[in-house]
């Protein structure tokens, strides 16, 4: 799936939601920085772009916040590239699965052996 295909509540999340909407950056500019923000009420990706010398800041939010980590790492690999190219990047997203520890294997109870022998 392309990064530009990512959605939140039916809205496209690429290009990012820029903090000042009237700047009209869209996909113009170069990705300068990416941060995964766990310190806010909603986990999101903070994006900084440079467009003709002006710094633009934006955010990316997804329904499943665990998917943000995969998107963040992909974006981090492409800092310095044009936003239009980044939107075309393919990303594989795996839905979050419950994290479980290793399964504990217990030896059978001695009672079971005792009753089977008797």
C-alpha positions in Angstrom: 0.0 0.0 0.0 1.3 3.5 -0.8 1.8 6.0 2.0 -0.7 8.3 0.3 -3.4 5.6 0.7 -3.3 5.8 4.5 -6.5 7.0 6.0 -7.9 8.3 9.3 -11.7 8.5 9.6 -11.9 8.3 5.8 -9.5 11.2 5.3 -6.2 10.8 3.5 -3.2 11.2 5.8 -0.7 12.0 3.0 0.2 14.7 2.5 0.2 15.3 6.2 -2.3 17.6 7.8 -0.4 20.9 7.9 -0.8 23.1 11.0 -1.5 26.2 8.9 -4.0 25.2 6.2 -3.8 28.4 4.1 -0.1 27.7 3.3 -1.2 25.3 0.6 1.9 23.1 0.7 0.3 19.8 -0.2 3.1 17.6 -1.5 5.4 20.4 -2.4 8.7 20.6 -0.4 11.2 18.3 1.1 10.9 16.1 4.3 13.2 17.5 6.9 12.3 15.7 10.1 10.0 13.1 11.5 9.1 12.4 15.1 6.9 9.7 16.7 4.9 11.4 19.5 3.8 9.2 22.3 3.7 12.1 24.8 0.3 13.5 23.6 -3.2 12.2 24.2 -3.3 10.7 20.8 -0.1 9.0 19.4 0.9 10.7 16.1 3.7 11.4 13.7 5.0 14.9 13.6 6.4 15.9 10.2 8.6 18.9 9.3 9.0 20.0 5.6 10.8 22.7 3.9 9.0 24.5 1.0 10.9 27.3 -0.7 12.8 28.1 2.5 9.6 28.1 4.7 9.3 25.5 7.4 6.0 23.6 7.5 4.8 21.4 10.3 2.2 18.7 10.0 0.8 15.6 11.6 -0.2 12.1 10.6 -2.8 10.2 12.7 -4.1 6.7 12.0 -7.0 4.7 13.5 -4.6 2.0 14.7 -1.8 3.8 16.5 0.3 0.7 16.4 0.7 1.2 12.6 2.3 4.6 13.2 5.5 2.9 14.1 5.9 1.3 10.7 5.0 4.5 8.9 7.4 6.5 11.1 10.3 4.2 10.3 9.6 4.4 6.6 9.5 8.2 6.7 12.6 8.4 8.8 14.5 6.4 6.1 13.5 9.0 3.5 14.3 12.3 5.3 15.6 14.7 2.6 13.4 13.4 -0.2 10.6 15.3 -1.9 7.2 14.9 -0.3 5.6 13.8 -3.6 8.1 10.9 -3.9 7.4 9.8 -0.3 3.7 9.6 -1.0 4.4 7.0 -3.6 6.5 4.8 -1.3 5.1 1.3 -0.6 4.6 0.3 3.0 3.6 -3.0 4.4 1.3 -2.6 7.4 0.6 -5.4 9.8 -2.3 -4.9 12.2 -1.3 -5.0 15.8 -1.5 -8.3 17.5 -1.8 -9.0 21.2 1.7 -9.2 22.6 2.0 -12.5 24.5 4.9 -13.9 26.3 6.3 -17.4 25.5 4.0 -20.2 26.3 5.0 -21.9 29.6 5.4 -25.6 29.4 4.8 -27.3 32.7 5.6 -30.9 33.5 2.6 -33.0 34.3 1.6 -33.2 37.9 3.1 -36.1 39.8 -0.4 -37.0 40.9 -1.3 -37.9 37.3 1.5 -40.3 37.1 0.8 -41.8 40.5 -2.9 -42.4 39.8 -2.1 -43.9 36.4 0.4 -46.3 37.9 -1.8 -47.4 40.8 
